[in-house]
Amino acid sequence: MSAVTNFELIVTIVPKGKASRLIKAAKEVGAEGSTIFNGRGAGIHESKKMFGLSIEPEKEIMLTVVPDNIRKEVVEAIRKEGELDQSGAGIGFVVNVQELFGVNHVIGQREKKKE
């Protein structure tokens, strides 16, 4: 089975506890789901001190792969639900996916449409 192009990866980095709401919003406009993993901030404004110890804010990194024809709707849903236009609310960006594999149900559906 050949790899399929025309997919986009939406990467969203938000404060811990926020990603589940963003996934729900993305799914409501057509995304099938996301992968979340934990990280910590390392920017110039990220570190806080308590009792003389640096505390790094925890982050959730959300990876969402979507067909390019729904990317704008998914990005807008994530941006709106996460209030990402507010300072300090998080960031997001989109990367073109060169090849997609391992999601055979998606690849099979798209190949059938091409026939």
PyMOL CGO cylinders between C-alpha atoms (Angstrom):
from pymol import cmd
from pymol.cgo import CYLINDER

trace = [
    CYLINDER, 0.00, 0.00, 0.00, 1.48, 3.34, -0.98, 0.3, 1, 1, 1, 1, 1, 1,
    CYLINDER, 1.48, 3.34, -0.98, 1.93, 6.24, 1.38, 0.3, 1, 1, 1, 1, 1, 1,
    CYLINDER, 1.93, 6.24, 1.38, -0.54, 9.08, 1.03, 0.3, 1, 1, 1, 1, 1, 1,
    CYLINDER, -0.54, 9.08, 1.03, 0.32, 12.77, 0.93, 0.3, 1, 1, 1, 1, 1, 1,
    CYLINDER, 0.32, 12.77, 0.93, -2.05, 15.72, 1.35, 0.3, 1, 1, 1, 1, 1, 1,
    CYLINDER, -2.05, 15.72, 1.35, -2.07, 15.56, 5.13, 0.3, 1, 1, 1, 1, 1, 1,
    CYLINDER, -2.07, 15.56, 5.13, -0.99, 18.21, 7.61, 0.3, 1, 1, 1, 1, 1, 1,
    CYLINDER, -0.99, 18.21, 7.61, 0.40, 17.89, 11.14, 0.3, 1, 1, 1, 1, 1, 1,
    CYLINDER, 0.40, 17.89, 11.14, -0.96, 20.44, 13.59, 0.3, 1, 1, 1, 1, 1, 1,
    CYLINDER, -0.96, 20.44, 13.59, 1.34, 20.88, 16.58, 0.3, 1, 1, 1, 1, 1, 1,
    CYLINDER, 1.34, 20.88, 16.58, -0.15, 22.66, 19.58, 0.3, 1, 1, 1, 1, 1, 1,
    CYLINDER, -0.15, 22.66, 19.58, 1.70, 23.40, 22.83, 0.3, 1, 1, 1, 1, 1, 1,
    CYLINDER, 1.70, 23.40, 22.83, -0.47, 24.50, 25.74, 0.3, 1, 1, 1, 1, 1, 1,
    CYLINDER, -0.47, 24.50, 25.74, -0.36, 24.63, 29.55, 0.3, 1, 1, 1, 1, 1, 1,
    CYLINDER, -0.36, 24.63, 29.55, -0.98, 21.28, 31.23, 0.3, 1, 1, 1, 1, 1, 1,
    CYLINDER, -0.98, 21.28, 31.23, -4.66, 20.37, 31.52, 0.3, 1, 1, 1, 1, 1, 1,
    CYLINDER, -4.66, 20.37, 31.52, -5.81, 22.24, 28.42, 0.3, 1, 1, 1, 1, 1, 1,
    CYLINDER, -5.81, 22.24, 28.42, -5.24, 19.70, 25.63, 0.3, 1, 1, 1, 1, 1, 1,
    CYLINDER, -5.24, 19.70, 25.63, -8.28, 17.49, 26.25, 0.3, 1, 1, 1, 1, 1, 1,
    CYLINDER, -8.28, 17.49, 26.25, -10.61, 20.44, 25.54, 0.3, 1, 1, 1, 1, 1, 1,
    CYLINDER, -10.61, 20.44, 25.54, -8.71, 21.20, 22.36, 0.3, 1, 1, 1, 1, 1, 1,
    CYLINDER, -8.71, 21.20, 22.36, -8.97, 17.60, 21.16, 0.3, 1, 1, 1, 1, 1, 1,
    CYLINDER, -8.97, 17.60, 21.16, -12.72, 17.68, 21.68, 0.3, 1, 1, 1, 1, 1, 1,
    CYLINDER, -12.72, 17.68, 21.68, -12.97, 20.90, 19.65, 0.3, 1, 1, 1, 1, 1, 1,
    CYLINDER, -12.97, 20.90, 19.65, -10.80, 19.44, 16.87, 0.3, 1, 1, 1, 1, 1, 1,
    CYLINDER, -10.80, 19.44, 16.87, -12.88, 16.26, 16.72, 0.3, 1, 1, 1, 1, 1, 1,
    CYLINDER, -12.88, 16.26, 16.72, -16.09, 18.27, 16.44, 0.3, 1, 1, 1, 1, 1, 1,
    CYLINDER, -16.09, 18.27, 16.44, -14.86, 19.69, 13.11, 0.3, 1, 1, 1, 1, 1, 1,
    CYLINDER, -14.86, 19.69, 13.11, -13.53, 16.45, 11.66, 0.3, 1, 1, 1, 1, 1, 1,
    CYLINDER, -13.53, 16.45, 11.66, -10.21, 15.46, 13.23, 0.3, 1, 1, 1, 1, 1, 1,
    CYLINDER, -10.21, 15.46, 13.23, -10.10, 11.79, 14.20, 0.3, 1, 1, 1, 1, 1, 1,
    CYLINDER, -10.10, 11.79, 14.20, -7.98, 12.34, 17.29, 0.3, 1, 1, 1, 1, 1, 1,
    CYLINDER, -7.98, 12.34, 17.29, -4.63, 13.52, 18.60, 0.3, 1, 1, 1, 1, 1, 1,
    CYLINDER, -4.63, 13.52, 18.60, -1.61, 12.33, 20.49, 0.3, 1, 1, 1, 1, 1, 1,
    CYLINDER, -1.61, 12.33, 20.49, -0.69, 14.21, 23.65, 0.3, 1, 1, 1, 1, 1, 1,
    CYLINDER, -0.69, 14.21, 23.65, 2.60, 14.08, 25.48, 0.3, 1, 1, 1, 1, 1, 1,
    CYLINDER, 2.60, 14.08, 25.48, 4.02, 16.10, 28.33, 0.3, 1, 1, 1, 1, 1, 1,
    CYLINDER, 4.02, 16.10, 28.33, 6.80, 18.63, 28.19, 0.3, 1, 1, 1, 1, 1, 1,
    CYLINDER, 6.80, 18.63, 28.19, 8.09, 21.61, 30.07, 0.3, 1, 1, 1, 1, 1, 1,
    CYLINDER, 8.09, 21.61, 30.07, 8.65, 25.21, 29.09, 0.3, 1, 1, 1, 1, 1, 1,
    CYLINDER, 8.65, 25.21, 29.09, 12.16, 26.45, 28.59, 0.3, 1, 1, 1, 1, 1, 1,
    CYLINDER, 12.16, 26.45, 28.59, 11.55, 29.94, 27.20, 0.3, 1, 1, 1, 1, 1, 1,
    CYLINDER, 11.55, 29.94, 27.20, 12.83, 33.15, 28.72, 0.3, 1, 1, 1, 1, 1, 1,
    CYLINDER, 12.83, 33.15, 28.72, 9.48, 33.81, 30.41, 0.3, 1, 1, 1, 1, 1, 1,
    CYLINDER, 9.48, 33.81, 30.41, 8.81, 30.24, 31.52, 0.3, 1, 1, 1, 1, 1, 1,
    CYLINDER, 8.81, 30.24, 31.52, 10.82, 29.82, 34.69, 0.3, 1, 1, 1, 1, 1, 1,
    CYLINDER, 10.82, 29.82, 34.69, 9.38, 30.83, 38.07, 0.3, 1, 1, 1, 1, 1, 1,
    CYLINDER, 9.38, 30.83, 38.07, 11.04, 30.58, 41.45, 0.3, 1, 1, 1, 1, 1, 1,
    CYLINDER, 11.04, 30.58, 41.45, 9.60, 29.28, 44.70, 0.3, 1, 1, 1, 1, 1, 1,
    CYLINDER, 9.60, 29.28, 44.70, 11.72, 29.01, 47.83, 0.3, 1, 1, 1, 1, 1, 1,
    CYLINDER, 11.72, 29.01, 47.83, 14.79, 29.66, 45.66, 0.3, 1, 1, 1, 1, 1, 1,
    CYLINDER, 14.79, 29.66, 45.66, 14.09, 26.71, 43.35, 0.3, 1, 1, 1, 1, 1, 1,
    CYLINDER, 14.09, 26.71, 43.35, 13.28, 27.08, 39.67, 0.3, 1, 1, 1, 1, 1, 1,
    CYLINDER, 13.28, 27.08, 39.67, 9.89, 25.68, 38.70, 0.3, 1, 1, 1, 1, 1, 1,
    CYLINDER, 9.89, 25.68, 38.70, 9.41, 24.90, 35.03, 0.3, 1, 1, 1, 1, 1, 1,
    CYLINDER, 9.41, 24.90, 35.03, 5.78, 25.10, 33.89, 0.3, 1, 1, 1, 1, 1, 1,
    CYLINDER, 5.78, 25.10, 33.89, 4.40, 21.83, 32.55, 0.3, 1, 1, 1, 1, 1, 1,
    CYLINDER, 4.40, 21.83, 32.55, 3.08, 21.74, 29.00, 0.3, 1, 1, 1, 1, 1, 1,
    CYLINDER, 3.08, 21.74, 29.00, 1.03, 19.40, 26.87, 0.3, 1, 1, 1, 1, 1, 1,
    CYLINDER, 1.03, 19.40, 26.87, 2.12, 18.91, 23.29, 0.3, 1, 1, 1, 1, 1, 1,
    CYLINDER, 2.12, 18.91, 23.29, -0.71, 17.86, 21.01, 0.3, 1, 1, 1, 1, 1, 1,
    CYLINDER, -0.71, 17.86, 21.01, -0.06, 16.26, 17.61, 0.3, 1, 1, 1, 1, 1, 1,
    CYLINDER, -0.06, 16.26, 17.61, -3.02, 16.14, 15.25, 0.3, 1, 1, 1, 1, 1, 1,
    CYLINDER, -3.02, 16.14, 15.25, -2.74, 14.75, 11.71, 0.3, 1, 1, 1, 1, 1, 1,
    CYLINDER, -2.74, 14.75, 11.71, -5.58, 15.84, 9.44, 0.3, 1, 1, 1, 1, 1, 1,
    CYLINDER, -5.58, 15.84, 9.44, -6.36, 15.81, 5.72, 0.3, 1, 1, 1, 1, 1, 1,
    CYLINDER, -6.36, 15.81, 5.72, -5.38, 19.14, 4.23, 0.3, 1, 1, 1, 1, 1, 1,
    CYLINDER, -5.38, 19.14, 4.23, -8.97, 19.92, 3.21, 0.3, 1, 1, 1, 1, 1, 1,
    CYLINDER, -8.97, 19.92, 3.21, -10.05, 20.29, 6.88, 0.3, 1, 1, 1, 1, 1, 1,
    CYLINDER, -10.05, 20.29, 6.88, -6.85, 21.84, 8.26, 0.3, 1, 1, 1, 1, 1, 1,
    CYLINDER, -6.85, 21.84, 8.26, -8.22, 25.39, 8.42, 0.3, 1, 1, 1, 1, 1, 1,
    CYLINDER, -8.22, 25.39, 8.42, -11.35, 24.34, 10.32, 0.3, 1, 1, 1, 1, 1, 1,
    CYLINDER, -11.35, 24.34, 10.32, -9.35, 22.24, 12.81, 0.3, 1, 1, 1, 1, 1, 1,
    CYLINDER, -9.35, 22.24, 12.81, -6.77, 24.99, 13.37, 0.3, 1, 1, 1, 1, 1, 1,
    CYLINDER, -6.77, 24.99, 13.37, -9.53, 27.55, 13.94, 0.3, 1, 1, 1, 1, 1, 1,
    CYLINDER, -9.53, 27.55, 13.94, -11.33, 25.25, 16.41, 0.3, 1, 1, 1, 1, 1, 1,
    CYLINDER, -11.33, 25.25, 16.41, -8.09, 24.68, 18.36, 0.3, 1, 1, 1, 1, 1, 1,
    CYLINDER, -8.09, 24.68, 18.36, -7.20, 28.39, 18.27, 0.3, 1, 1, 1, 1, 1, 1,
    CYLINDER, -7.20, 28.39, 18.27, -10.67, 29.42, 19.49, 0.3, 1, 1, 1, 1, 1, 1,
    CYLINDER, -10.67, 29.42, 19.49, -11.07, 26.77, 22.23, 0.3, 1, 1, 1, 1, 1, 1,
    CYLINDER, -11.07, 26.77, 22.23, -7.53, 27.29, 23.49, 0.3, 1, 1, 1, 1, 1, 1,
    CYLINDER, -7.53, 27.29, 23.49, -7.76, 31.08, 23.28, 0.3, 1, 1, 1, 1, 1, 1,
    CYLINDER, -7.76, 31.08, 23.28, -4.38, 30.89, 21.58, 0.3, 1, 1, 1, 1, 1, 1,
    CYLINDER, -4.38, 30.89, 21.58, -4.52, 34.52, 20.47, 0.3, 1, 1, 1, 1, 1, 1,
    CYLINDER, -4.52, 34.52, 20.47, -4.14, 35.46, 24.16, 0.3, 1, 1, 1, 1, 1, 1,
    CYLINDER, -4.14, 35.46, 24.16, -0.62, 36.02, 25.49, 0.3, 1, 1, 1, 1, 1, 1,
    CYLINDER, -0.62, 36.02, 25.49, 0.77, 32.98, 27.31, 0.3, 1, 1, 1, 1, 1, 1,
    CYLINDER, 0.77, 32.98, 27.31, -2.08, 30.65, 26.26, 0.3, 1, 1, 1, 1, 1, 1,
    CYLINDER, -2.08, 30.65, 26.26, 0.10, 28.47, 24.05, 0.3, 1, 1, 1, 1, 1, 1,
    CYLINDER, 0.10, 28.47, 24.05, 1.31, 28.20, 20.49, 0.3, 1, 1, 1, 1, 1, 1,
    CYLINDER, 1.31, 28.20, 20.49, 0.51, 26.17, 17.43, 0.3, 1, 1, 1, 1, 1, 1,
    CYLINDER, 0.51, 26.17, 17.43, 1.90, 25.57, 13.98, 0.3, 1, 1, 1, 1, 1, 1,
    CYLINDER, 1.90, 25.57, 13.98, 1.26, 23.38, 10.96, 0.3, 1, 1, 1, 1, 1, 1,
    CYLINDER, 1.26, 23.38, 10.96, 3.74, 21.13, 9.15, 0.3, 1, 1, 1, 1, 1, 1,
    CYLINDER, 3.74, 21.13, 9.15, 3.20, 19.47, 5.79, 0.3, 1, 1, 1, 1, 1, 1,
    CYLINDER, 3.20, 19.47, 5.79, 3.25, 15.66, 6.05, 0.3, 1, 1, 1, 1, 1, 1,
    CYLINDER, 3.25, 15.66, 6.05, 5.44, 14.16, 3.34, 0.3, 1, 1, 1, 1, 1, 1,
    CYLINDER, 5.44, 14.16, 3.34, 4.30, 10.57, 3.86, 0.3, 1, 1, 1, 1, 1, 1,
    CYLINDER, 4.30, 10.57, 3.86, 1.65, 8.93, 5.99, 0.3, 1, 1, 1, 1, 1, 1,
    CYLINDER, 1.65, 8.93, 5.99, 1.64, 5.29, 6.99, 0.3, 1, 1, 1, 1, 1, 1,
    CYLINDER, 1.64, 5.29, 6.99, 0.23, 3.13, 9.75, 0.3, 1, 1, 1, 1, 1, 1,
    CYLINDER, 0.23, 3.13, 9.75, -3.31, 4.49, 9.56, 0.3, 1, 1, 1, 1, 1, 1,
    CYLINDER, -3.31, 4.49, 9.56, -4.58, 1.98, 7.05, 0.3, 1, 1, 1, 1, 1, 1,
    CYLINDER, -4.58, 1.98, 7.05, -8.26, 2.83, 7.48, 0.3, 1, 1, 1, 1, 1, 1,
    CYLINDER, -8.26, 2.83, 7.48, -7.58, 6.42, 6.38, 0.3, 1, 1, 1, 1, 1, 1,
    CYLINDER, -7.58, 6.42, 6.38, -5.25, 5.44, 3.54, 0.3, 1, 1, 1, 1, 1, 1,
    CYLINDER, -5.25, 5.44, 3.54, -7.73, 2.82, 2.28, 0.3, 1, 1, 1, 1, 1, 1,
    CYLINDER, -7.73, 2.82, 2.28, -10.62, 5.31, 2.24, 0.3, 1, 1, 1, 1, 1, 1,
    CYLINDER, -10.62, 5.31, 2.24, -8.58, 7.88, 0.30, 0.3, 1, 1, 1, 1, 1, 1,
    CYLINDER, -8.58, 7.88, 0.30, -7.31, 5.32, -2.23, 0.3, 1, 1, 1, 1, 1, 1,
    CYLINDER, -7.31, 5.32, -2.23, -10.88, 4.08, -2.88, 0.3, 1, 1, 1, 1, 1, 1,
    CYLINDER, -10.88, 4.08, -2.88, -11.97, 7.67, -3.60, 0.3, 1, 1, 1, 1, 1, 1,
    CYLINDER, -11.97, 7.67, -3.60, -9.17, 7.99, -6.18, 0.3, 1, 1, 1, 1, 1, 1,
    CYLINDER, -9.17, 7.99, -6.18, -10.40, 4.91, -8.10, 0.3, 1, 1, 1, 1, 1, 1,
]
cmd.load_cgo(trace, "trace")
